[in-house]
């Protein structure tokens, strides 16, 4: 690609972390943020449809499959003309974005800075999505992510906070880290999601999040833009239209996503390359945003090897360089710095850095996300209201 500057330090719009603060302000709870930040008009209640994996560029490319999203909804008032929506933040992955939406904080402040991260001082990797540690060990969600959630703030202010999603998500470690303070309303089908949202919005003020994850699954398995992905996009479009139709007077629906996606054009097995294995103690992150943890004294050699191997295909930086460049926001809490890899490797072309021995399912994917390309970073922010 011609321009290989990381998108995050250069973007000038709003991020996912700005959205919950703006929504709380619209409900009369706190302030939206600094002058010039995202502004949402006041509403009696708000509903957010969070579509896992719906990138703004992918939606634009397949507008015909989503007529309500692309013609029946609009960007919120005050959004700059031609703006792509919101920026996901780095890495562009579900756990990071959900936590930004759940706390109103950038990754460096909430600490969920990757899919798989090192637990400082233990030599262990922690999967923040599955919420798993080796050997049956358990991670306390409040220890890993101690920041108050926007849902706790909403509830304390008398706003009903509800999360509409499949029942198996209730009570998981990730849900406790991200959605503390919500009332979980179990819903599997589209009909159930619409009805649960309708119920939650019935008595304002309410802050309701409806989650849909099947578009992301289709993108991973067969690629974004493929037949199954397009089928899922039409379902998302209909879900958005029905949620908009279920809004009581004075309420608003916002559609956004946690990240976009790219289809891999090449895969590199990092487990099979001796140059990429030497000096590496742990391999975290994911295929488009690798955290590489070096053995003691080997960080310099690991950095040199990864830079040499991935030259012209990925940003390869030290932990300190990533933090200084603002990849995780304005700052990273000091005690969380060891969660980050000594080296970060982030492809900017169609490369996926796979580890089929440790993660065979991920290695078989077609679609990936995590990096700082526009396709992965930009997500839509669309509005329909009965104000």
Residue pairs with C-beta under 8 A, 6 or more apart in sequence:
1 348
1 349
1 373
4 315
4 348
6 90
6 315
6 325
6 327
6 346
6 348
6 372
7 87
7 372
7 373
7 374
7 377
8 87
8 89
8 90
8 325
8 326
8 327
8 372
8 377
9 325
9 326
9 327
11 87
11 377
13 80
13 83
13 84
13 85
13 86
13 87
14 37
14 38
14 86
14 87
14 381
15 86
15 87
15 88
15 89
15 100
15 106
16 86
16 87
16 88
16 89
16 97
16 100
16 101
16 256
16 258
16 379
17 89
17 100
17 101
17 103
17 104
17 105
17 106
17 329
18 32
18 33
18 37
18 38
18 86
18 104
19 38
19 48
19 86
19 101
19 254
19 256
19 381
20 101
20 102
20 103
20 104
20 150
21 30
21 31
21 32
21 33
21 37
21 38
21 104
21 150
22 32
22 33
22 37
22 38
22 39
22 40
23 40
23 46
23 48
23 150
23 207
23 254
24 30
24 104
24 150
24 153
24 154
24 207
25 31
25 32
25 39
25 40
26 32
26 40
26 41
26 42
26 43
26 46
26 252
27 42
27 43
27 45
27 46
27 154
27 157
27 159
27 205
27 207
28 42
28 157
28 205
29 153
29 154
29 157
29 159
30 153
32 38
32 39
32 40
38 76
38 86
39 76
39 77
39 78
40 46
40 76
40 252
40 254
41 76
41 77
41 252
41 385
41 387
43 250
43 251
43 252
43 385
43 387
44 204
44 205
44 248
44 249
44 250
44 251
45 201
45 204
45 205
45 206
45 207
45 208
45 248
45 250
45 251
45 252
46 206
46 207
46 208
46 251
46 252
46 253
46 254
47 197
47 201
47 206
47 208
47 209
47 210
47 243
47 247
47 251
47 252
47 253
47 254
48 101
48 207
48 208
48 209
48 210
48 253
48 254
48 255
48 256
49 210
49 212
49 236
49 239
49 240
49 243
49 253
49 254
49 255
49 256
50 98
50 101
50 209
50 210
50 211
50 212
50 256
50 257
50 258
51 212
51 215
51 236
51 255
51 256
51 257
52 94
52 211
52 212
52 213
52 215
52 216
52 257
52 258
53 213
53 215
53 216
53 217
53 219
53 220
53 224
53 257
53 258
53 259
53 260
53 261
53 367
53 369
54 215
54 233
54 236
54 257
54 260
54 379
54 380
55 224
55 257
55 259
55 260
55 261
55 375
55 376
55 378
55 379
56 84
56 85
56 260
56 378
56 379
56 380
57 84
57 260
57 374
57 375
57 378
58 224
58 225
58 260
58 261
58 375
59 66
59 69
59 70
59 233
59 380
60 70
61 225
62 225
62 230
62 233
63 70
63 71
65 230
65 233
65 234
65 237
66 233
66 234
66 236
66 237
67 237
68 237
68 238
68 240
68 241
68 244
69 236
69 237
69 240
69 255
69 380
69 382
72 241
72 244
72 384
73 240
73 244
73 253
73 255
73 382
73 383
73 384
74 382
74 383
74 384
75 83
75 85
75 381
75 382
75 383
76 254
76 381
76 383
77 383
79 381
84 374
84 378
84 380
85 256
85 378
85 379
85 380
85 381
85 382
86 256
86 378
86 379
86 380
86 381
87 377
87 378
87 379
88 96
88 97
88 257
88 258
88 259
88 260
88 376
88 377
88 378
88 379
89 96
89 97
89 100
89 106
89 107
89 328
89 329
89 377
90 96
90 107
90 289
90 327
90 328
90 372
91 107
91 113
91 114
91 115
91 285
91 286
91 288
91 289
91 346
91 370
91 371
92 258
92 259
92 260
92 288
92 289
92 369
92 370
92 371
92 372
92 376
92 377
93 114
93 115
93 258
93 259
93 286
93 289
93 369
93 370
94 115
94 129
94 216
94 258
94 259
95 112
95 114
95 115
95 128
95 129
95 174
96 107
96 112
96 113
96 114
97 258
97 259
98 112
98 174
98 178
98 258
99 105
99 107
99 110
99 111
99 112
99 145
99 177
99 178
100 106
100 107
100 110
101 150
101 178
101 209
101 258
102 110
102 149
102 150
102 151
102 177
102 178
102 179
102 180
103 109
103 110
103 145
103 147
103 148
103 149
103 150
103 178
104 150
105 147
105 329
106 328
106 329
106 330
107 113
107 328
107 329
108 323
108 328
108 329
108 330
108 331
108 332
108 333
108 336
109 147
109 329
109 331
109 333
110 145
110 147
111 144
111 145
111 147
111 333
111 336
111 339
112 128
112 144
112 145
112 177
113 328
113 332
113 336
113 339
113 340
114 128
114 284
114 285
114 286
114 289
114 291
114 339
114 340
115 127
115 128
115 129
115 284
115 285
115 286
115 289
115 370
116 125
116 126
116 127
116 128
116 284
116 285
116 286
116 291
117 125
117 126
117 128
117 284
117 285
117 291
117 339
117 340
118 124
118 125
118 126
118 282
118 284
118 291
118 293
118 338
118 339
118 340
118 341
119 125
119 126
119 133
119 139
119 339
120 335
120 336
120 338
120 339
121 338
123 281
123 282
124 133
124 134
124 137
125 133
125 134
125 282
125 284
126 132
126 133
126 139
126 144
127 133
128 144
128 174
128 177
129 174
131 139
131 141
131 172
131 173
131 174
131 177
133 139
139 173
141 173
141 174
141 176
141 177
141 180
142 176
142 177
144 177
145 177
145 178
148 180
149 178
149 179
149 180
149 181
150 207
151 161
151 163
151 179
151 180
151 181
151 182
151 207
152 161
152 180
152 181
153 181
154 160
154 161
154 181
154 207
155 161
155 181
158 205
159 205
159 206
159 207
160 183
160 200
160 203
160 205
160 206
160 207
160 208
161 181
161 182
161 183
161 206
161 207
161 208
162 182
162 183
162 184
162 185
162 196
162 197
162 200
162 206
162 207
162 208
162 209
163 175
163 179
163 182
163 183
163 184
163 185
163 208
163 209
163 211
164 185
164 187
164 193
164 196
164 197
164 200
164 208
164 209
164 210
164 211
165 184
165 185
165 186
165 187
165 210
165 211
166 186
166 187
166 188
167 184
167 186
167 187
167 188
169 175
169 184
169 211
170 184
170 186
171 184
175 184
179 209
182 209
183 200
185 196
185 199
185 200
186 192
186 196
187 193
187 195
187 196
187 210
190 235
190 238
190 239
190 242
193 210
193 212
193 239
193 243
194 239
194 242
194 243
194 246
196 210
197 208
197 210
197 243
197 246
198 246
200 206
200 208
201 208
201 246
201 247
201 248
201 251
202 248
204 248
204 250
204 251
210 239
210 243
212 235
212 236
212 239
214 232
214 235
215 229
215 232
215 233
215 235
215 236
216 261
218 226
218 228
218 229
218 231
218 232
219 229
219 261
219 366
219 367
220 261
220 365
220 366
220 367
220 368
221 228
221 365
221 366
221 367
222 228
222 229
222 366
222 367
223 229
223 263
223 366
223 367
224 260
224 261
224 262
224 263
224 367
225 263
226 366
229 367
240 253
240 255
240 382
240 384
243 253
244 253
244 384
247 253
247 384
247 385
247 386
248 386
249 386
250 386
250 387
251 385
251 386
251 387
252 383
252 384
252 385
252 386
252 387
253 383
253 384
253 385
254 381
254 382
254 383
255 380
255 381
255 382
255 383
256 379
256 380
256 381
256 382
257 379
257 380
258 379
259 369
259 370
259 376
259 377
259 379
260 369
260 374
260 375
260 376
260 377
260 378
260 379
261 367
261 368
261 369
261 375
261 376
262 288
262 350
262 367
262 368
262 369
262 371
262 373
262 375
262 376
263 350
263 366
263 367
263 368
264 287
264 350
264 351
264 352
264 365
264 366
264 367
264 368
265 349
265 350
265 351
266 349
266 350
266 351
266 352
267 287
267 351
267 352
267 353
267 354
267 363
268 310
268 351
268 352
268 353
268 354
269 354
269 355
269 356
269 363
270 276
270 277
270 283
270 290
270 353
270 354
270 355
271 277
271 283
271 355
271 356
271 357
271 358
273 309
275 305
275 308
275 309
276 305
276 306
276 309
278 298
278 301
278 302
278 305
279 294
279 295
279 298
279 299
279 301
279 302
279 305
280 292
280 293
280 294
280 295
280 298
280 302
281 293
281 294
281 295
282 292
282 293
283 290
283 291
283 292
283 293
283 355
283 358
284 290
284 291
284 292
284 293
284 341
285 291
285 292
285 341
285 344
285 370
286 362
286 368
286 370
287 352
287 353
287 354
287 362
287 363
287 365
287 368
287 370
288 346
288 347
288 352
288 353
288 368
288 369
288 370
288 371
288 376
289 344
289 346
289 370
289 371
290 341
290 344
290 345
290 346
290 353
291 340
291 341
291 344
292 302
292 306
292 341
292 342
292 343
292 344
292 345
293 341
293 342
294 301
294 302
294 342
294 343
299 318
299 342
299 343
302 342
302 343
303 316
303 318
303 342
303 343
306 316
306 343
306 345
307 316
310 316
310 345
310 347
310 351
313 347
313 348
313 349
313 351
314 345
314 346
314 347
314 348
314 349
314 351
314 353
315 344
315 345
315 346
315 348
315 372
316 343
316 344
316 345
316 346
317 325
317 343
317 344
317 346
318 342
318 343
318 344
319 337
319 340
319 341
319 342
319 343
319 344
322 328
322 340
322 344
323 331
323 332
323 337
323 340
327 344
327 372
328 340
332 340
345 353
346 370
346 371
346 372
347 353
347 371
348 371
348 372
348 373
352 365
352 368
354 362
354 363
355 362
355 363
356 363
356 364
369 376
370 376
